Amino acid sequence: MAMTMKFVATSAFRALAASSNSTSASSILTRNLHFILIYQINTCNGFYCDQFKPSNPNTPKMWTENWTGWFKNWGSKDPYRTAEDVAFAVARFFQLGGTFQNYYMYHGGTNFGRTAGGPYITTSYDYNAPLDEYGNLNQPKWGHLKQLHQTLKSIEKILTYGNISTTDLGNFVSVTNYTFNGTTSCFFGNANSTNDAVVTTQGGRQLTVPAWSVSILPDCENEVYNTAKVNTQTSVMVQTPSKAEDEPASLTWSWKPEKLDQTIRLGKGHFSVNMLLDQKTAANDASDYLWYITNVHLDSNDPIWSDDMILHVNATGQVIHAYVNGRYIGSQWATYGVTQYSFDKKIKLNVGKNLIALLSVTVGYQNYGPKYDLIPNGIPGPVQLIGSRGDEKVIKDLSSHKWTYKVGLHGLDKHLYDEKSSWQVEDLPTNRMMTWYKTIFKAPLGEAPVVVDLQGLGKGLAWVNGHSIGRYWPSFKSEEDGCNLDACDYRGSYYSDKCDHNCGQPTQRWYHVPRSWLNDDENTLVLFEEFGGNPSLVNFQTMVVGTACGHAYEGNTLELSCEGRPIKAIQFASFGDPQGTCGSFEKGNFEGSKDAIKVINNACVGKETCSREVSEAIFGTANCDNTEKKRLAVQIAC
């Protein structure tokens, strides 16, 4: 995906050039504008930008958004992009003349409050980035990219000033030389997604370059880095229960109903107009919630009367809840990518006055794409009553009726999420729509990032000590199909759902609570439950490294860390040709003569961080052909 970055030329500047009474001033401004519009730099955004070429050959080859993973939307599975593939994309970009590369995202984040757009983007914006949503190292991606950039930094001057030449060896294999002041650095690239390649160095050595990888040789003889060979640990993050109290049993809940009578029975709102308004216009982005309210008077002889009357609503908001004459008749919501849908529900009306109240709920507005600000949201209409008598249908269009609008909800207006009055404790309801819940909790001990597990709830909003932690929707589960239990194959082009996981599970179950929002003693959690749920399972946890696995090739140094906690035990260690992946390592066909578990145990247990050189000097001679590339695999418990 290409984009263009231009020097700023404001409309006011152009207007000044067009309307100036001074011929000289006008000509100067026009020449400057012409200069600005000609000299522009187009750049690339995407998963890969190695084949991108600027439209002007005299401008640098720039990659403004390197997508390190992908975002989540409500109803989606968890996306995953391997460290090997991101590293391949970066190394390949610089191999083929890249000058600037920027990660999107390098640090994941959280869409607190109502900041998530999309629409339908989750509260979590972790993005599978090198630094996760909570600031933890996402290993091995962080460490693998760190080593890549250390290697690129070591040849920075040659890459910046050197002459570049690329030789195509066929079968998607290429060799690129950067030469400056008699010094040459090499990239061996293999873009074949299935076959390894053997490339001969300038000195006559043969080097195997794995499929879909790039080897960097700063001296064109010795491989210092290969994108497919990960020499850093893999961290498996886990949620651990709060040690401050026995949750969820210790949490006592109180509640309040959301007051609806003023809207669904009396039809009161903030203003009225004889048309349907877009939610962005009517609510002015002050709330996710907007009431559309109208009255319908039906005479006993109205032709609409039938035993089969339907309320039809054409909606572009993400959720709609419908009430007729104070009674709830149903809800409907769209899925990601659906911008318009139809709500149709059989209803019973009264002779005389009838009140229809529609609550439109947005889950973020469109925030990208051409003319995104013009994409409708809310209820554009038509809103119709449809009566059926056999094959005959009678339609009464309500779109041009007088519509009363109310922005927000009563509890939001009264700041229930931050008020100190007492709430009702007895008869705690569950699975009840439009209900507020509150509890007092103690902050989890330690310094690890805090999350709240909202399993059992439907959809709504959450606050901790008055701070909005965002929208929640744990009842929205991903599809059962589409996940592969095998390890993700980094080879071949990545796409956003290539390595999805978490099938059939809530799109987001855990929600980030910054420690800076927590008090040392008591803290308050308030929930507005829109769909209906059960708060009895809610509890606070911390995000920590549960297990870490290291995998490094001979000649490298393997670093292991529990990120602030001591290493408790060595679960596996083998130097030779260990097989499998983290959680399922096995010894291979040959192994070093020393007990690798004992070596790692002596170096690491009880420490937060440790390192070991991967060599036969440390782990003993391996009973194998010396041409075999030996490696170390370790799994630790934190």
C-alpha positions in Angstrom: 0.0 0.0 0.0 1.6 3.3 -1.1 0.9 6.7 0.4 2.1 10.2 -0.4 3.7 12.6 2.0 3.6 16.2 0.8 5.0 19.5 2.0 2.0 21.3 3.6 0.1 23.6 1.2 -2.9 25.0 3.0 -6.1 26.1 1.3 -5.5 29.6 2.8 -2.2 29.7 1.0 -3.7 28.8 -2.3 -6.6 31.3 -1.8 -4.0 34.0 -1.0 -2.2 33.2 -4.3 -5.4 33.3 -6.2 -6.8 36.5 -4.8 -3.8 38.7 -4.3 -4.0 42.1 -5.9 -0.2 42.1 -6.2 1.0 40.5 -9.4 4.4 39.9 -8.0 3.1 38.5 -4.8 0.7 36.2 -6.7 3.4 34.9 -9.0 5.8 34.2 -6.1 3.1 32.3 -4.2 2.1 30.4 -7.3 5.7 29.4 -8.0 6.1 28.3 -4.4 2.9 26.3 -4.6 4.1 24.7 -7.8 7.3 23.7 -6.1 5.4 22.2 -3.2 3.1 20.1 -5.3 5.9 18.7 -7.5 8.4 17.8 -4.8 6.6 15.1 -2.9 7.7 11.8 -1.3 5.4 8.8 -1.7 6.0 6.0 0.8 4.8 2.5 1.5 2.5 1.0 4.2 2.0 -2.7 4.6 3.3 -6.1 5.7 6.1 -6.0 3.0 7.6 -3.0 1.2 10.8 -4.5 -0.4 9.3 -4.2 -3.9 8.1 -0.7 -3.4 9.8 2.0 -5.6 9.3 5.8 -5.1 7.7 7.5 -8.0 10.6 9.9 -8.0 13.9 8.0 -8.2 15.7 10.9 -6.5 13.7 10.5 -3.3 14.4 7.9 -0.5 12.6 4.5 -0.3 10.6 4.9 2.9 8.4 2.5 4.8 6.1 4.5 7.0 4.0 1.7 8.5 5.5 -1.8 8.9 2.5 -3.7 10.3 4.0 -6.0 13.0 0.7 -7.8 13.5 -2.9 -6.8 13.2 -5.8 -5.4 15.2 -8.7 -7.3 16.7 -12.4 -6.6 16.1 -15.3 -7.8 18.1 -16.1 -11.3 16.9 -12.6 -12.0 15.5 -10.0 -14.5 16.4 -6.6 -13.4 17.7 -4.1 -12.5 15.0 -0.5 -13.5 15.1 2.5 -12.6 13.0 5.7 -14.5 13.6 9.0 -12.8 14.6 10.7 -14.6 11.6 8.3 -13.0 9.1 8.6 -9.5 10.4 12.4 -9.8 10.5 12.4 -11.1 7.0 10.3 -8.2 5.8 12.6 -5.6 7.4 15.9 -7.3 6.3 14.5 -7.7 2.7 13.5 -4.0 2.6 17.1 -2.9 3.6 18.6 -5.5 1.3 16.8 -3.9 -1.7 17.7 -0.3 -1.0 15.4 0.8 1.8 16.4 3.9 3.7 13.8 4.4 6.4 11.5 2.0 8.2 8.9 2.7 10.9 7.0 0.1 12.9 3.2 0.2 13.3 2.8 -0.9 16.0 6.0 -1.2 18.0 4.2 -0.8 21.3 0.7 -2.2 21.6 -1.9 -0.2 23.6 -5.4 0.1 25.1 -8.4 2.0 23.7 -9.5 3.4 27.1 -12.8 5.1 27.3 -14.5 5.5 24.0 -11.4 5.9 21.9 -11.7 2.6 19.9 -12.8 3.4 16.4 -13.0 1.2 13.4 -15.8 0.7 14.0 -15.9 -2.6 16.0 -12.2 -2.4 17.1 -11.7 -4.0 20.5 -10.6 -2.2 23.6 -7.3 -4.0 23.4 -5.0 -2.7 20.7 -2.2 -5.1 21.5 -1.5 -5.6 17.8 0.9 -8.5 18.5 3.5 -5.7 18.7 7.1 -6.2 20.0 6.1 -4.5 23.2 2.6 -5.7 24.2 -0.4 -3.8 25.4 0.9 -3.7 29.0 4.5 -2.8 28.2 5.9 -6.3 28.5 8.4 -7.6 26.0 6.6 -9.7 23.4 9.2 -12.4 23.0 10.7 -13.6 20.7 9.6 -10.7 18.4 11.2 -8.0 20.5 14.5 -9.8 21.0 14.7 -11.1 17.4 14.1 -7.6 16.0 16.6 -6.1 18.5 19.3 -8.4 17.2 18.4 -7.5 13.6 18.7 -3.8 14.2 22.0 -4.3 16.1 23.3 -6.0 13.0 22.0 -3.3 10.7 23.5 -0.6 13.0 26.9 -2.3 12.7 26.9 -1.7 8.9 25.1 1.6 9.0 27.8 3.7 7.2 28.1 1.2 4.4 24.3 1.0 4.0 24.1 4.8 4.0 27.0 5.7 1.7 27.7 2.5 -0.2 27.1 1.6 -3.8 24.5 -1.2 -4.1 24.4 -4.0 -6.6 22.0 -7.0 -6.6 22.5 -10.3 -8.4 19.5 -12.5 -9.1 20.4 -16.2 -8.7 17.0 -17.5 -9.8 14.3 -19.3 -7.9 13.7 -16.1 -5.8 17.3 -16.1 -4.5 19.4 -13.0 -4.7 22.7 -11.6 -3.4 23.0 -7.8 -2.6 26.4 -6.1 -2.1 26.9 -2.8 -0.4 30.4 -1.4 -1.0 32.0 1.7 0.5 35.7 2.7 0.7 36.9 -0.8 -0.2 34.6 -2.6 2.4 31.7 -4.8 1.3 28.7 -6.1 3.3 26.3 -8.7 1.9 22.7 -9.7 2.1 21.7 -13.2 0.9 18.0 -13.3 0.3 15.8 -16.3 -0.2 12.2 -15.3 -1.0 11.2 -18.9 -1.9 8.5 -20.0 0.5 9.4 -23.7 0.4 13.0 -24.4 -0.6 16.2 -23.6 1.2 19.0 -22.2 -0.9 22.8 -22.8 -0.9 24.8 -19.6 -1.7 28.5 -19.4 -2.2 30.3 -16.5 -0.4 33.0 -14.4 -2.1 35.6 -16.5 -0.3 34.1 -19.8 -1.6 32.2 -20.9 1.5 28.8 -22.4 1.0 26.0 -21.0 3.2 22.5 -22.5 3.5 19.9 -19.8 3.5 16.5 -21.1 4.8 13.4 -20.6 2.8 11.8 -17.2 3.3 14.8 -15.6 5.1 17.6 -13.2 4.7 21.2 -13.7 5.9 23.3 -10.7 6.8 27.1 -11.0 6.4 28.8 -7.7 7.4 32.1 -9.0 5.9 30.4 -11.0 3.1 31.9 -14.2 4.6 30.4 -14.8 8.1 26.7 -14.9 8.7 25.9 -12.7 11.7 22.2 -12.8 11.5 19.5 -14.8 9.7 15.8 -13.9 9.9 14.7 -17.5 10.2 17.1 -18.4 13.0 15.7 -17.1 16.3 18.3 -16.8 19.0 16.1 -15.2 21.7 13.6 -16.5 24.3 9.9 -17.1 23.7 7.8 -15.9 26.7 4.4 -17.4 27.5 2.4 -14.8 29.3 -0.2 -16.0 31.9 -2.8 -14.4 34.1 -2.2 -15.1 37.8 -4.9 -14.6 40.6 -4.7 -11.6 42.8 -2.8 -12.4 46.1 -4.4 -9.4 47.8 -7.7 -11.2 48.4 -9.6 -14.4 47.5 -11.4 -13.3 44.3 -14.0 -13.6 43.0 -15.6 -14.9 46.2 -14.4 -11.9 48.2 -16.1 -9.4 46.0 -19.5 -8.1 47.2 -21.7 -6.6 44.5 -24.4 -3.9 44.7 -26.5 -2.7 41.9 -28.9 -0.1 40.4 -31.2 -0.3 37.4 -30.7 2.1 34.5 -33.8 4.4 34.6 -35.6 4.1 31.3 -39.1 5.3 32.0 -38.5 8.9 31.0 -37.6 7.7 27.5 -39.4 4.4 26.8 -42.7 5.4 28.5 -42.8 9.2 28.4 -40.8 9.9 25.3 -38.7 12.7 26.8 -35.5 13.8 25.2 -33.2 16.7 24.5 -34.6 18.0 21.2 -36.9 17.1 18.3 -36.8 17.4 14.5 -39.0 16.1 11.8 -36.4 13.7 10.3 -34.0 11.0 11.2 -30.5 12.3 12.0 -27.2 10.6 11.7 -25.9 9.6 15.1 -22.6 11.6 14.7 -24.6 14.7 14.1 -27.2 14.2 16.9 -24.9 12.9 19.6 -21.9 15.0 18.7 -19.7 12.1 19.8 -20.7 12.7 23.5 -21.9 9.2 24.0 -22.1 5.7 22.5 -25.9 5.8 23.1 -28.6 7.8 21.3 -32.3 7.4 21.7 -34.6 7.9 18.7 -38.2 8.4 19.9 -41.4 8.9 18.0 -45.2 8.7 18.5 -47.6 6.9 16.2 -51.3 7.5 16.4 -53.5 4.8 14.9 -57.2 5.0 14.4 -59.2 1.8 14.6 -59.9 1.8 10.9 -56.2 2.5 9.9 -55.4 0.2 7.0 -52.1 -0.8 8.7 -54.0 -3.0 11.3 -53.4 -6.7 11.0 -52.5 -9.7 13.2 -49.1 -9.6 11.6 -47.5 -6.1 12.1 -43.8 -5.7 11.9 -41.5 -2.8 13.0 -38.8 -2.5 10.3 -35.7 -0.4 11.0 -32.8 0.2 8.6 -29.8 0.8 10.8 -26.1 1.7 10.4 -25.2 1.8 14.0 -23.6 -1.3 15.5 -26.4 -2.2 18.0 -30.1 -1.4 18.3 -32.4 -2.0 21.2 -36.1 -1.5 20.5 -39.0 -0.6 22.9 -42.7 -0.2 22.0 -45.1 1.4 24.5 -42.5 0.9 27.3 -42.0 -2.8 26.5 -38.7 -4.2 25.3 -39.2 -6.1 22.0 -35.7 -7.1 20.9 -32.1 -6.2 20.0 -29.9 -6.7 17.1 -26.3 -6.0 16.2 -24.1 -6.1 13.2 -20.8 -7.8 12.7 -17.4 -6.4 11.7 -17.5 -5.1 8.1 -21.3 -4.8 8.0 -22.3 -1.2 7.6 -26.0 -1.5 7.2 -28.5 -4.1 8.5 -32.3 -4.5 9.0 -34.1 -4.9 12.3 -37.5 -6.6 11.9 -39.7 -7.5 14.8 -43.3 -8.5 15.1 -45.1 -6.0 17.4 -48.5 -5.2 18.9 -49.8 -1.7 18.9 -52.7 0.1 20.6 -55.6 2.0 19.1 -54.6 5.6 19.6 -51.2 6.7 20.8 -48.1 4.4 20.6 -44.6 5.3 21.5 -41.6 3.8 19.8 -38.1 4.2 21.4 -35.0 2.9 19.6 -31.7 3.0 21.4 -28.9 3.1 18.8 -25.5 2.1 20.2 -22.2 2.8 18.4 -19.1 0.7 18.9 -16.8 3.3 17.5 -17.0 5.4 14.4 -15.3 4.9 11.1 -11.8 6.3 11.5 -9.9 5.4 8.2 -10.5 5.2 4.5 -11.6 7.8 1.9 -14.3 10.2 3.2 -14.6 8.2 6.4 -16.3 11.1 8.1 -19.3 10.8 5.7 -20.0 7.1 6.4 -23.4 7.1 8.2 -24.0 5.8 11.7 -27.2 5.4 13.7 -30.6 5.0 12.1 -30.8 6.6 8.6 -34.1 4.9 7.9 -36.4 4.0 6.6 -38.3 3.2 9.9 -41.6 1.6 8.9 -44.6 -0.2 10.2 -45.6 -3.1 7.9 -49.0 -4.7 8.1 -49.7 -7.9 6.3 -53.0 -9.4 5.2 -52.4 -12.5 3.1 -50.3 -11.4 0.1 -51.2 -7.7 0.7 -48.7 -5.4 2.6 -49.5 -2.0 3.9 -46.4 0.2 4.8 -46.5 3.3 7.0 -43.2 5.1 6.8 -42.3 6.9 10.0 -39.0 8.4 8.7 -40.4 11.9 8.4 -42.3 11.9 11.7 -41.3 14.1 14.5 -38.4 12.3 16.2 -37.2 13.2 19.7 -33.5 12.6 20.5 -31.9 11.9 23.8 -28.1 11.6 24.0 -26.7 9.1 26.5 -28.2 7.3 29.4 -29.5 8.4 32.8 -26.7 6.6 34.7 -24.1 8.2 32.5 -25.6 11.7 33.0 -25.6 11.1 36.8 -22.0 9.8 36.7 -22.9 6.6 38.5 -19.4 5.4 37.7 -18.0 8.0 40.1 -20.6 8.7 42.7 -20.4 7.7 46.3 -24.0 7.0 47.3 -25.1 3.6 48.5 -26.5 1.1 46.1 -28.9 -1.8 46.5 -27.3 -5.0 47.8 -30.1 -7.4 48.2 -31.8 -9.3 45.3 -28.7 -8.9 43.0 -30.0 -9.5 39.5 -28.1 -11.4 36.9 -28.7 -11.6 33.1 -30.7 -8.4 33.4 -30.3 -5.7 30.7 -29.5 -2.1 31.4 -28.1 -2.7 34.9 -25.4 -1.0 36.9 -23.1 -3.0 39.2 -20.5 -1.9 41.7 -17.9 -3.6 43.9 -14.9 -2.8 46.1 -11.6 -4.6 45.6 -8.0 -4.5 46.7 -5.2 -3.8 44.2 -3.3 -7.0 43.3 0.1 -7.2 45.1 3.4 -6.6 43.2 4.2 -4.5 40.2 3.0 -6.7 37.3 0.4 -5.2 35.0 -3.2 -5.6 36.2 -6.1 -6.9 34.2 -9.8 -7.5 35.2 -11.4 -10.8 34.0 -14.9 -10.0 32.8 -15.9 -13.5 32.0 -19.7 -14.0 32.4 -20.7 -10.5 31.4 -22.5 -9.5 28.2 -21.6 -6.1 26.8 -21.2 -2.7 28.4 -18.8 -0.2 29.9 -16.4 -0.4 32.9 -14.7 2.1 35.2 -12.1 1.7 37.9 -12.0 4.5 40.4 -13.9 6.7 37.9 -11.5 6.0 35.1 -13.1 4.3 32.0 -11.2 1.2 31.1 -13.3 1.0 27.9 -16.0 -1.0 26.2 -16.3 -4.7 27.1 -18.0 -7.5 25.2 -16.9 -10.9 26.4 -20.1 -12.5 25.2 -19.1 -11.9 21.6 -17.1 -15.0 20.7 -15.1 -15.8 17.6 -15.9 -18.4 15.1 -15.2 -22.0 16.0 -13.4 -22.7 12.8 -10.3 -21.2 11.2 -7.5 -21.9 13.8 -4.7 -24.3 13.3 -3.3 -26.0 16.3 0.1 -26.5 14.6 2.9 -24.0 15.0 2.5 -21.1 12.6 4.6 -21.5 9.5 6.4 -18.2 9.0 7.2 -19.1 5.4 5.2 -17.4 2.7 3.4 -14.0 2.6 1.5 -13.0 5.7 -2.1 -11.9 5.7 -4.2 -10.7 8.6 -5.9 -14.1 9.4 -3.0 -16.4 8.4 -2.1 -17.7 11.9 -5.3 -16.9 13.8 -5.9 -18.6 17.2 -8.4 -18.4 20.1 -11.3 -19.9 18.0 -14.6 -20.2 19.7 -13.5 -18.0 22.7 -14.5 -14.4 23.7 -12.8 -11.9 21.5 -11.6 -10.1 24.6 -12.0 -11.4 28.1 -9.3 -9.5 30.0 -9.1 -5.7 30.2 -6.1 -3.6 31.2 -6.3 -1.6 34.4 -3.3 0.7 34.7 -1.6 0.5 38.2 -1.5 4.3 38.2 -5.3 4.3 38.5 -5.3 2.1 41.6 -5.2 3.0 45.3 -3.1 1.2 47.8 -6.2 0.3 49.9 -9.7 0.2 48.5 -10.7 0.6 44.8 -14.1 0.7 43.1 -15.1 -1.2 40.0 -18.4 0.0 38.3 -20.0 -1.8 35.3 -22.8 -0.8 33.1 -24.2 -4.0 31.7 -26.1 -3.4 28.5 -26.9 -6.9 27.4 -27.2 -8.7 30.7 -24.6 -10.8 32.4 -23.4 -12.3 35.7 -20.7 -10.4 37.6 -20.0 -13.2 40.1 -17.0 -14.5 38.1 -15.3 -11.1 37.8 -11.8 -11.0 39.3 -8.5 -9.1 39.1 -5.3 -10.7 37.9 -1.8 -9.9 36.9 0.0 -10.5 33.7 3.4 -12.3 34.1 5.7 -14.6 32.3 4.6 -18.1 33.2 7.0 -20.1 31.0 9.9 -19.0 28.9 11.7 -21.0 26.2 15.1 -20.3 24.7 16.4 -21.5 21.4 19.8 -20.4 20.1 22.3 -21.6 17.6 25.9 -22.4 18.3 28.1 -19.2 18.5 25.3 -17.1 20.0 24.5 -16.2 23.6 21.1 -17.2 24.9 19.6 -14.8 27.4 16.7 -16.0 29.7 14.5 -13.8 31.9 11.3 -14.1 33.9 10.9 -10.3 33.7 11.0 -9.3 37.3 10.4 -12.7 38.9 13.0 -15.4 39.8 13.5 -18.4 37.6 12.1 -21.3 39.6 13.1 -24.4 37.6 14.6 -25.7 34.4 12.0 -27.9 32.7 14.1 -28.8 29.7 17.5 -28.2 28.3 19.4 -29.9 25.5 22.4 -28.9 23.3 22.7 -30.7 20.0 19.7 -31.0 17.7 16.6 -30.7 20.0 13.3 -31.1 18.3 9.8 -29.5 18.8 8.7 -26.1 20.0 8.1 -24.4 23.3 6.0 -26.7 25.5 6.9 -29.8 23.6 10.7 -29.9 23.3 12.4 -33.3 22.8 16.0 -34.4 22.7 17.2 -35.0 19.1 19.6 -37.5 17.5 22.8 -36.2 19.2 23.6 -34.1 22.3 26.5 -32.5 24.1 28.5 -34.6 26.6 27.6 -32.4 29.6 24.3 -32.4 31.3 22.6 -29.3 29.8 19.9 -29.1 32.5 22.6 -29.0 35.2 24.6 -26.3 33.4 21.5 -24.1 33.0 20.3 -24.9 36.5 23.5 -23.7 38.0 23.5 -20.5 35.9 19.9 -19.5 36.2 17.7 -20.9 39.0 17.0 -18.2 41.6 17.9 -15.3 39.3 15.6 -13.0 37.3 17.9 -13.0 34.3 20.8 -15.2 33.1 22.7 -15.9 30.0 24.9 -18.7 28.6 27.2 -18.9 25.6 26.0 -21.7 23.2 29.1 -23.7 22.5 30.7 -27.1 23.0 33.1 -25.4 25.5 30.1 -24.9 27.8 27.9 -28.0 27.0 30.5 -30.5 25.9 31.3 -32.1 22.6 28.4 -33.4 20.6 28.7 -36.9 19.0 27.8 -35.7 15.5 29.4 -34.6 12.2 31.0 -31.2 12.8 29.2 -29.9 9.8 25.9 -30.1 11.7 24.8 -26.7 13.1 24.2 -27.3 16.8 21.7 -25.4 18.9 20.5 -25.1 22.5 16.8 -25.4 23.6 15.8 -24.5 27.1 12.4 -24.2 28.9 12.2 -22.5 32.3 9.4 -22.0 34.8 8.9 -18.6 36.4 
